[in-house]
Amino acid sequence: MRHLFSFALFATLAALAGCGTDPVPSPRLDLISDGNLQTVSRVVQPGDTLTTRAFAETAADAAPLRRFRITVQYGEGENIVPFTYLDSTISGQSFLWNNRFVASTNSGREIWRYEATDAEGRTAARQYRLIVRQPDSLQAVHSYTTLLQPPRTVASRALLVVGIGTPIPAHAADQAGFQQIVDFFYLPNAAGSPTLASPVDTAARRNRILRVGRWATKRATGLKATSLSLNDFNNLTTAGAIEAAVAAAGPLDTRTAPLAKERVVVFRTAEGQPGALYISEVNARTELTLNVKVVR
C-alpha cells in the first residue's frame, strides 16, 4: 500500500502547485498509470485484455466514499446507452479497484467511465475511449477467439456476449443491461466438468456465483455439442454453412454435455443467429479457449 499513499501525496502536492486554493476536490478519482495499465483513449486490437486501476479518495475531514460505479458503452450515437458494468456500495476515505476486461472483437468504439460518489452525493469521474478495428467487420460471419473462465468468483469472466464478442464477469451480469445480452456461460456440472449453458437452463439458476435466478431477463440460447471435427469447423466459412451445421444438429438444448478440447458446439441465439465454436484448449485452470463463428 506504500506506493498508493505516495501516489496520493504526489497528486495532492501537484494540485496545490497548480491551483492555489482548495486544490483537492472531494471526492477525487484517478486512473493510475505504470506504463502497462489502461488510462487514456487509444486504438486497441480486437479482444485485447486490458487492466485499469482506479483509485478514489476524499480528504480526511470530508464526507466518506459511498459508491463506486463503472459503465461501458459499445458505440456512439443518440440511441446507444451505456451498460452498468459494476455498481458497488463502498465506505471509507479511499478505495482501489482493478478492472481487468476484454475489449470487443467488433469494429467500433467503446467508452469506459469510472465514477466515485461520496456520502454528500458529490461525484468524481474519469473516462476513456477504445477504438477497435476488426478486418472482417463487413463480412457476414463474425470470427474471433476468446477465453471463458469457470465461475469461481464474481470477477471470473465466465459469460459470453456473442454479438459483441467479449466475455464478461459475473458481477456485470448482476446488472439488468447485461442480462439482456448474455447468450451463454461456462457452467460446471456436478462433477466439475465444463459445460456451456443458456440463461434459461434450470441448473444455472442454482449457481451461487452466476446468480441467474435473480436475472430479470434470461435469453433462450440453444446449444449442442456435436461430433464435428476441426476440419468441419474450418469449413464453416459462410452464413449458409453455419446455418446448415446448426440445423443438422437437431433440436438444441439449454446446456451442452460435458466438454473437452477439440469439441465443436453449435448454437442459436435468442434472435435466431446461428453460430459454432471450437474448443481449441482447456488449460490447467479448466479455462476454455473458444474459436467462435457467428452469423451477423
N, C-alpha and C positions, 0 to 999 in steps of 0.2 A: 504493500500500500504506500510505501515511501514515495515512489515516483508520482502517485496520484496527488499527494499533498504538495509535492514540489511543483507539479504542473499547475495546481490551483493557485499557489503562491505566485508563480511566474505570470499567470494570466491576470491576477489581481494587480500586480505591480505595473504590468504593461498598460492596463486600463487606466490606472492612476496617472501615468505619464501622459497619456493621450487625451484625457478628458478633463481632469482637474477637479470636478465636483461630482459627488455621488457616482463614482465610477463603476461600482459593482451592482448591477440591477439584480433584483431578486424576483424570481429565480434566474439562474444563469445556466445555459446549456452549451456544451462544446463537443465537437466530434474530434476525438484525439487522433493525432497522426504520428505514425512512426516510420513512414515510408512504405509500408505494406497495407495499411488499413484504408478502407474506402471512406473518403471525406468530401470529395468535390465532384462536380459534374464532369463526365468524360464518356468516351466511347469504350464499350466492353465487348467481349466475344460472347456469342450465344451460349448460355448455360454456364458462364463463369461463376465460380464460387467466391463470394466476397465477404468481408467482415468489416463492420462499423462498430467502433467503441464509443458510446455516448456517455458523457459524464455531466450530471446535473448537480447543482449546489445552490444553497441560499446562504446569505450572510448569517453569522452566528446569532444575531439578535432579531432575525427576520422570521416570518412565518415558515414553518417546515414544508417540505415537499409532500404532496398528496397523490399525484397521478403521473404516470409515465405512459406515453402513447406513441405508437408507430403506425403510419399509414403508407400504403403503396398504391400508386395509380398507374395502370397499364395503358399508355397512350395519352393523348391530349385532345381536348375539344369540349364543347358545351355539354354534351350528353355523357361524358365519361366521368365517373365518380370514383374517388379513392376507396380502397378496401382497408378496413382496420386490420392491421397485422398483429398488433399487441395492444392491450389496454389493461394496465396494471395499477392497482392501488399500492402506494408506497408510503414510507414515513421517514422522518429524519431530515438532516440538513444536507445530505449528499446521497447520490445514487449513481451506480455504474452499471451499464448494460452492454454486453457483447452481442451484436446481431450478426449472425453468420447465415447467409442466404444465397440463393442461386438465382442469377438473372434469367429472364425469359429467353426462350430459344426462338422467339418470333422477332422479326424486324420491327423497330419502333422505339418509343421512349417510355421509360418508367421513372416515376418521381417518388423518391423515398423522403418522408417527412418525419421528424422526431420532435416530440413535444414534452415539456416538463411543466407541471402546474403546481402552484403552492396552495396552502390552505386558505388564502385570501382570493383565489381564483385567477391569479396572475400567471401568464404562460410565456415561456421562452421556447423558441423553435429554431430548428435548422433543417435544411433540405438540400437534395442534390438530384440531378437528372442523369440517368444512364441511357446511352444511345446504343441500341443493339442493331447490328447489321447482319442479316441472315441471307446467304446467297440464294437459297431456294424459296424465298418469300413469295414468288409468283407462281410456284409450282402447285399442282393440285394436291400433292402429298407432302405433308409436313414430317420430316425425318429428324430425329435427334437422339442423343444418348443422355441418360440421366441415372442418378443413384437414388434408390429408395432404402431408407433405414428402418429397422424394426422399431416399433413404437415403445421404446424403453422409458423415455422422459417426454415432457411436453415440448422440448426443443428438438426432438427427433424429426427429421424430415421424412415422414412416413406416408404422406398423402400426395397424390399427383393431380394436377390440373392439366388435362391432356391438351386443351387448346392453347394455353399459354406456354406449355411445355416446361413447367417448372415444378419441383417438389416443394411442399410447404410443411412447416412444423405443426404439431398438434395444437399448439396454442393459437395459431392463426385460424384454425377451424373452429375455435370457440366463438368466433365472430360470425354474425349472420351472413355477411357478404361472401366470405369464402365457402360457407356451407352451400351456397347456391351454385358453385362452380367446381367443387371437388368431384372428380369422376370415380376414382377408386383409391385404395390404400393397401399398404402392407399389413396383413393381419396374421400373426402366428396362430396355428391351430393348437389343439390341446396338447400335442406332443412337442410343440415349439417349432414345428416346420413352417417355412414361409408359404403363405398363400396370398393372393390378391382378392380383395373383396369390394363390393359395391356398398355405398352408404345405406342401401335398403336391406342389406343382409342382417338377419336376426342375430347371429353370433357377434357381429360387430358392435351391437348395442351394449354388450357386456364388457367390452374392453375399457378398463379404467383410465387409460391414457387418452384414447381417442374420444371417448365420451359421446359417441354418435347418438346415443339415446336422447341426448339433450338438444340435438340439432332441430331447428325449426323446418329446414328443408333438407331432404335426402334424395339425391339424384339416383335414378334407377338405371345404372350402367349394367349391361350384361357382359359376362366374361366366360371363357372356357379355355382350358389347357388342351392343346392338340398334339398330334403326332407329326406335325410338320417339321422338316429338317431345316438346318441353316440355309442350305441351297434353296429350299422352297421359300424361305423368308426373304432371301436376297432377290428372288424373282418377283416379289410383290412391289413392283415399281410404278404401278398405275392405280388410279382410283377403282377401275373395274376389277383388277386383280385382287385388291384388298377386299372389295365387296364380295367377290366370289369365294374367297377364303373364309370370310365370316359366315356366309350363307351355308357353305359346305360343312361347317362345324355343327349345324343343327341348332336346337334350342339352347340359348345361352343361360347361364346360371348367375346367381348373385355372388358366388365365391368359387375360386378355382380349387382343383385338387392340389395337394402339396407340390411345390415347385422345386426344381433343381436347375443347375447350369445346363444350358443348351436347349431349354424347353421353349416352345413357341406358344403364346397365348393370343387369342383373338378377342376382340371386344367391340361393343357398340355403345356409344354414349346415349344419354337421355334424349338428345336431339336427333339421334339416328346416325351419327357419324361412325363409319366403320374404321377399325384400326387393328393393328397387330403389333406384338412386341416379342423380342427375342432376349432371353436371359443370357448374357454373354459371360457373366461372372457372379459367383457367390463367394464373398471373401470370408475370412476367419470370424468376422463380426456378424456374419449372415446378412450383410447388406447386399442388395441386388443391383447389379448394373444392367439397365434395360436399354435396348435399342428399340426405339418406338417409331412406328409409322402410322399416321392417322390422316384420313381424308379431310381436307379443309372444308 
